[in-house]
Amino acid sequence: MTRLIGLAGKPGCGKSTVASRLSVEPGIEWLDLDRVAWETYSAGTETFDRVVDLFGEEIIGADGEIDRGELAVRVFLDPQAKLDLEAIVHPAVMARVEEARAEAELREVRFLVVEGALLTVSPHVSPDLFDALIWLDASDETRAERLERDGRADHVDRGSGLAPGAASSIVDAEGSVDDVAQRVLDCLGSL
């Protein structure tokens, strides 16, 4: 049976880096919810149509896809727009997570690590879907340093409203990638 593990935390806590590191372990695969979200609103999907209906055709780029930069500007300037977007995209993303779990089950994957910042706080994510929701917790200083190093210093404040919420475990995300990955593996070992 494939166990579904949510990995959440503020920007710069190491979600993607740790999930990538975990995915080299036998029996563990990684699903990046940012990429899944982009797929769910790609041109030709129902979610694409709904997002364009909500925000207007001006968000469509020259390539016919939603211009994520333009969409982000609209969403970050208007808190209600963010909630409206999440109400469209998050259910589509969670449907894809359930499909991915079924596919992983066929491959006999032991753990499917689903990495997404909003997993523990979105009203469109059912904690019951997950076998564990793990919150990576790093200091604001550490997060700022990591984001600066990755050229994403402007993301440090994006997580100001995020909290462990429905997390079943909080893991210290300070230290090396291997240290944090081992702490997460220890959590998985207790399942």
C-alpha positions in Angstrom: 0.0 0.0 0.0 1.3 3.4 -1.0 1.3 5.9 1.9 0.6 9.5 1.0 2.9 11.9 2.9 2.4 15.6 2.8 5.4 17.8 3.1 4.6 21.5 3.9 6.3 24.6 5.3 7.0 28.2 4.5 9.1 29.2 1.5 12.8 28.5 2.2 12.2 25.7 4.7 13.6 23.2 2.3 10.5 21.4 1.0 11.6 20.8 -2.5 15.2 20.1 -1.6 14.3 17.6 1.0 11.6 16.0 -1.2 14.1 15.6 -4.0 16.6 14.1 -1.6 14.0 11.7 -0.3 13.0 10.6 -3.8 16.4 8.9 -4.3 15.5 6.5 -1.5 14.1 3.1 -2.7 10.3 3.1 -2.5 9.9 6.9 -2.3 8.6 9.1 -5.0 8.1 12.9 -5.0 5.1 14.9 -6.3 5.6 18.7 -6.6 2.2 20.4 -6.2 3.4 23.5 -7.9 4.0 21.5 -11.1 0.7 19.7 -10.6 -1.1 23.0 -10.3 0.5 24.3 -13.5 -0.6 21.1 -15.3 -4.2 21.4 -14.0 -4.6 24.8 -15.5 -2.8 24.2 -18.8 -4.5 25.2 -22.0 -7.4 22.9 -22.9 -8.3 21.9 -19.3 -11.5 22.7 -17.5 -9.5 24.4 -14.8 -7.8 26.7 -17.5 -11.2 27.8 -18.7 -12.5 28.5 -15.2 -9.3 30.5 -14.3 -9.6 32.5 -17.5 -13.3 33.1 -16.9 -12.4 34.5 -13.5 -9.4 36.6 -14.4 -9.9 37.5 -18.0 -8.2 36.6 -21.2 -5.4 39.1 -20.4 -3.7 36.4 -18.3 -3.2 34.3 -21.4 0.4 34.6 -22.7 1.6 34.5 -26.3 2.1 30.8 -26.0 -1.6 30.3 -25.3 -0.9 29.2 -21.7 -1.8 31.2 -18.5 1.0 33.7 -17.8 1.8 32.7 -14.2 3.6 36.0 -13.6 0.5 38.0 -14.7 -1.7 35.7 -12.6 0.5 36.1 -9.6 0.3 39.9 -9.8 -3.5 39.8 -9.8 -3.6 37.3 -7.0 -1.1 38.9 -4.7 -2.8 42.3 -5.0 -6.2 41.0 -4.0 -6.7 38.5 -1.2 -10.1 37.5 -2.4 -8.7 36.8 -5.8 -6.2 34.4 -4.2 -9.1 32.6 -2.4 -11.1 32.4 -5.6 -8.1 31.0 -7.5 -7.4 28.4 -4.8 -11.1 27.4 -4.8 -10.7 26.5 -8.5 -7.2 25.0 -8.6 -6.8 23.2 -5.3 -9.7 20.7 -5.8 -8.2 19.9 -9.3 -4.8 19.4 -7.7 -6.1 17.1 -5.0 -7.9 15.0 -7.6 -4.6 14.7 -9.4 -2.9 13.7 -6.1 -5.5 10.9 -5.7 -4.7 9.7 -9.3 -1.0 9.8 -8.6 -1.4 7.7 -5.5 -3.3 5.1 -7.5 -0.6 5.1 -10.1 2.1 4.8 -7.4 0.2 1.9 -5.9 0.5 0.0 -9.2 4.3 0.6 -9.2 4.4 -0.6 -5.5 5.8 2.7 -4.3 6.0 2.7 -0.5 5.7 6.5 0.1 4.5 9.2 -2.2 5.8 12.5 -0.8 3.6 15.3 -1.9 5.3 18.6 -1.5 3.2 21.8 -1.2 3.3 24.9 1.0 -0.5 25.1 1.5 -1.2 21.4 2.4 -1.8 22.1 6.1 -3.9 25.2 5.7 -5.9 25.0 2.5 -9.7 24.4 3.1 -9.6 22.4 -0.1 -7.1 19.8 1.2 -8.5 17.0 3.3 -6.0 16.0 5.9 -7.7 12.6 5.9 -6.3 11.9 2.5 -2.8 11.8 3.9 -1.2 9.2 6.1 0.9 12.0 7.5 1.3 15.7 7.1 4.8 16.8 8.0 5.6 20.5 8.5 9.2 21.6 8.0 10.1 24.3 10.5 13.0 26.6 9.9 13.8 29.9 11.4 13.0 33.1 9.5 16.8 33.8 9.3 17.5 30.3 7.8 14.7 30.7 5.3 15.9 34.1 4.3 19.4 32.9 3.7 18.2 29.9 1.6 15.9 32.0 -0.5 18.6 34.6 -1.0 21.0 31.9 -2.1 18.4 30.5 -4.6 17.6 34.0 -6.0 14.2 34.1 -4.5 14.7 36.6 -1.7 11.3 38.2 -2.6 9.6 35.0 -1.5 10.5 35.2 2.2 7.3 37.1 3.1 5.0 34.9 1.0 4.7 32.4 3.8 3.7 34.9 6.5 0.2 33.4 6.8 1.3 29.8 6.8 1.3 27.7 9.9 1.5 24.0 10.7 -2.3 23.8 10.9 -3.3 20.2 10.4 0.3 18.8 10.4 0.6 15.5 12.2 4.4 16.1 12.8 6.7 19.1 12.9 10.2 18.5 11.8 13.2 20.7 12.5 14.4 21.9 9.1 17.6 23.5 10.3 20.9 22.0 9.2 22.0 20.1 6.1 19.6 18.5 3.6 20.7 15.1 4.7 20.0 15.9 8.3 16.5 17.1 7.6 15.8 14.2 5.2 16.9 11.8 7.9 14.5 13.5 10.4 11.7 13.0 7.8 12.7 9.4 7.2 12.5 8.9 11.0 8.9 10.2 10.9 8.1 7.8 8.0 9.6 4.9 10.0 7.1 5.4 12.7 4.1 4.9 10.3 
